[in-house]
Amino acid sequence: MLSRGYLRLLALSLALGVPIALASFFFVSLQHWLQHQVWQELPHALGFGHAPWWWPLPTLALAGLILAPIITRLPGAGGHVPVHGLGGDPIGPRALPGVVLAAVLTLPLGVTLGPEAPLMAVGSALALLGVRALRRHPADAASATVVATAGSTAAISTILGGPVVAAVMVMEAAGLAGPRLAVLLLPCLAASGAGALVFTGFGHWTGLS
């Protein structure tokens, strides 16, 4: 039988999944719009029929110039290091501005690592920020990790098309097994289910898929 505390954790994960998915949806929408401006509208405005072969050279150079001060001066160093995979400690609220700026300003310029890791970081930070705003601090570090991981799952479910795939991916990245994996499963499914529903509705409404 599930304890009362665990049921509260499930309800919190479900409630946080909706606003996190909304924020992630608009994050992805903004990224798509900026990408369209950089790779289609700007070349057309300069008289090219399409982006020329050399177009990635200045855009990637600009991405590097933008990213360098974000990594060196803002908390969080722009997010996780790609060579370390998707695992690691949850990203806290303090690192959120740097992660968002690094992703929004460089991914449309041709950095091809994709939005998955930034979305997971955004979801984690927003979940912990939401818990703080609600003044419902998790009882311990393990509960905080569950909430943060559920937030990451809600965020990434917006691009993976369903809650199960998102939950499996995030839990695999977390490197958990046995009873700890079972404890994490339901909050992740609750949050990612809410996230997938939000993306399905807004994606149908706006045409973004």
C-alpha positions as CSV (number, residue, x, y, z in Angstrom):
1,M,0.0,0.0,0.0
2,L,1.3,3.5,-0.9
3,S,2.1,5.7,2.1
4,R,0.4,9.1,2.5
5,G,3.7,10.9,1.9
6,Y,4.2,9.0,-1.4
7,L,0.7,9.8,-2.5
8,R,1.4,13.5,-1.8
9,L,4.6,13.2,-3.9
10,L,2.5,11.7,-6.7
11,A,0.0,14.5,-6.6
12,L,2.8,17.1,-6.5
13,S,4.5,15.6,-9.5
14,L,1.2,15.6,-11.4
15,A,0.5,19.2,-10.5
16,L,3.9,20.4,-11.4
17,G,3.9,18.5,-14.7
18,V,1.3,20.9,-16.3
19,P,3.1,24.2,-15.9
20,I,6.5,22.6,-16.6
21,A,5.1,21.1,-19.9
22,L,3.7,24.5,-20.8
23,A,7.0,26.2,-20.2
24,S,8.8,23.5,-22.2
25,F,6.3,23.8,-25.1
26,F,7.0,27.6,-25.4
27,F,10.7,26.9,-25.1
28,V,10.6,24.5,-28.0
29,S,8.3,26.9,-30.0
30,L,10.7,29.7,-29.5
31,Q,13.6,27.6,-30.6
32,H,11.8,26.5,-33.7
33,W,10.9,30.1,-34.6
34,L,14.5,31.3,-34.1
35,Q,15.8,28.4,-36.2
36,H,13.5,29.4,-39.0
37,Q,14.7,33.0,-38.8
38,V,18.4,32.1,-38.9
39,W,18.3,29.4,-41.6
40,Q,15.5,30.6,-43.9
41,E,14.3,34.2,-43.3
42,L,17.8,35.7,-42.8
43,P,19.4,34.1,-46.0
44,H,16.3,35.2,-48.0
45,A,16.6,38.8,-46.6
46,L,20.3,38.8,-47.7
47,G,19.4,37.8,-51.3
48,F,20.1,34.0,-51.1
49,G,17.6,31.5,-52.3
50,H,18.6,29.2,-49.4
51,A,21.3,29.1,-46.8
52,P,24.6,28.8,-48.7
53,W,27.1,26.0,-47.8
54,W,29.3,28.4,-45.7
55,W,26.3,29.6,-43.6
56,P,27.1,27.4,-40.6
57,L,30.6,28.9,-40.2
58,P,29.5,32.4,-39.1
59,T,26.5,31.1,-37.2
60,L,28.6,28.6,-35.2
61,A,31.3,31.2,-34.5
62,L,28.6,33.5,-33.2
63,A,27.2,30.7,-31.1
64,G,30.6,30.2,-29.5
65,L,31.0,33.9,-28.8
66,I,27.6,33.9,-27.1
67,L,28.1,30.8,-25.2
68,A,31.6,31.6,-23.7
69,P,30.4,34.3,-21.2
70,I,27.4,32.2,-20.3
71,I,29.5,29.2,-19.4
72,T,32.2,31.3,-17.5
73,R,30.0,33.8,-15.7
74,L,26.6,32.5,-15.0
75,P,25.7,29.8,-12.5
76,G,25.4,26.3,-13.9
77,A,28.0,26.7,-16.7
78,G,25.2,26.6,-19.3
79,G,24.0,23.1,-18.3
80,H,25.4,19.6,-18.3
81,V,28.6,18.5,-20.1
82,P,27.4,16.5,-23.2
83,V,30.2,13.9,-22.9
84,H,28.9,12.9,-19.5
85,G,25.5,11.8,-20.9
86,L,22.1,12.8,-19.6
87,G,22.7,11.7,-16.0
88,G,24.1,13.6,-13.1
89,D,22.7,15.7,-10.3
90,P,19.5,17.7,-10.9
91,I,19.8,21.3,-12.1
92,G,18.7,23.7,-9.5
93,P,16.7,27.0,-9.9
94,R,19.9,29.1,-9.6
95,A,21.3,27.6,-12.8
96,L,18.1,28.0,-14.8
97,P,18.8,31.4,-16.5
98,G,22.2,30.2,-17.8
99,V,20.8,27.0,-19.1
100,V,17.9,28.7,-20.9
101,L,20.1,31.4,-22.4
102,A,22.7,28.9,-23.6
103,A,20.0,26.7,-25.3
104,V,17.8,29.4,-26.8
105,L,20.7,31.5,-28.1
106,T,22.9,28.7,-29.5
107,L,20.7,25.8,-30.7
108,P,19.1,27.9,-33.4
109,L,22.6,28.9,-34.6
110,G,23.5,25.3,-35.5
111,V,24.6,23.7,-32.3
112,T,23.3,20.2,-33.0
113,L,23.2,18.6,-29.6
114,G,19.4,19.0,-29.5
115,P,17.0,20.3,-26.9
116,E,16.7,17.1,-24.8
117,A,19.3,18.0,-22.2
118,P,18.3,21.6,-21.8
119,L,14.6,20.6,-21.5
120,M,15.5,18.1,-18.8
121,A,17.5,20.8,-17.0
122,V,14.6,23.3,-17.3
123,G,12.1,20.7,-16.0
124,S,14.3,19.9,-13.0
125,A,14.9,23.5,-12.1
126,L,11.2,24.5,-12.5
127,A,10.1,21.5,-10.4
128,L,12.4,22.5,-7.5
129,L,11.4,26.2,-8.0
130,G,7.7,25.2,-7.9
131,V,8.1,23.2,-4.7
132,R,9.8,26.2,-3.2
133,A,7.1,28.6,-4.3
134,L,4.4,26.3,-2.9
135,R,6.4,26.1,0.4
136,R,6.3,22.3,0.2
137,H,9.9,21.5,0.7
138,P,10.6,17.8,0.2
139,A,11.2,15.9,3.4
140,D,14.7,14.8,2.4
141,A,17.2,14.9,-0.5
142,A,15.7,11.7,-2.0
143,S,12.3,13.3,-2.3
144,A,13.8,16.4,-3.9
145,T,15.5,14.1,-6.4
146,V,12.2,12.4,-7.2
147,V,10.5,15.8,-7.7
148,A,13.3,17.1,-9.9
149,T,13.4,13.9,-12.0
150,A,9.7,14.0,-12.5
151,G,10.0,17.6,-13.7
152,S,12.7,16.6,-16.2
153,T,10.4,13.8,-17.4
154,A,7.5,16.2,-17.8
155,A,9.6,18.6,-19.9
156,I,11.1,16.0,-22.2
157,S,7.8,14.3,-22.8
158,T,6.9,17.4,-24.9
159,I,9.2,16.2,-27.6
160,L,9.2,12.5,-27.2
161,G,5.5,12.0,-28.0
162,G,4.4,10.1,-24.9
163,P,4.9,9.6,-21.1
164,V,6.3,6.1,-21.2
165,V,9.3,6.9,-23.5
166,A,10.1,10.0,-21.5
167,A,10.0,8.2,-18.2
168,V,12.1,5.3,-19.4
169,M,14.7,7.6,-20.9
170,V,15.0,9.8,-17.8
171,M,15.2,6.8,-15.4
172,E,17.8,5.2,-17.5
173,A,19.8,8.4,-17.4
174,A,19.4,8.4,-13.6
175,G,21.1,5.0,-13.5
176,L,18.7,3.6,-10.8
177,A,17.6,0.0,-10.4
178,G,15.6,-2.1,-8.0
179,P,13.4,-0.5,-5.3
180,R,14.7,3.0,-6.0
181,L,13.6,2.7,-9.6
182,A,10.1,1.6,-8.6
183,V,9.8,4.6,-6.3
184,L,10.7,6.9,-9.1
185,L,8.5,5.3,-11.8
186,L,5.0,6.5,-10.8
187,P,6.0,10.2,-10.2
188,C,7.8,10.3,-13.5
189,L,4.8,8.7,-15.3
190,A,2.4,11.2,-13.6
191,A,4.4,14.2,-14.5
192,S,5.2,13.0,-18.1
193,G,1.6,12.1,-18.7
194,A,0.5,15.6,-17.8
195,G,3.3,16.9,-20.1
196,A,2.3,14.8,-23.0
197,L,-1.3,15.9,-22.7
198,V,-0.3,19.5,-22.7
199,F,1.9,19.1,-25.7
200,T,-0.7,17.2,-27.6
201,G,-3.3,19.9,-27.0
202,F,-1.1,22.9,-27.7
203,G,0.6,21.1,-30.6
204,H,-2.7,20.5,-32.3
205,W,-3.8,24.0,-31.6
206,T,-0.6,25.7,-32.9
207,G,0.5,23.1,-35.5
208,L,3.8,22.4,-33.7
209,S,4.6,18.7,-33.6
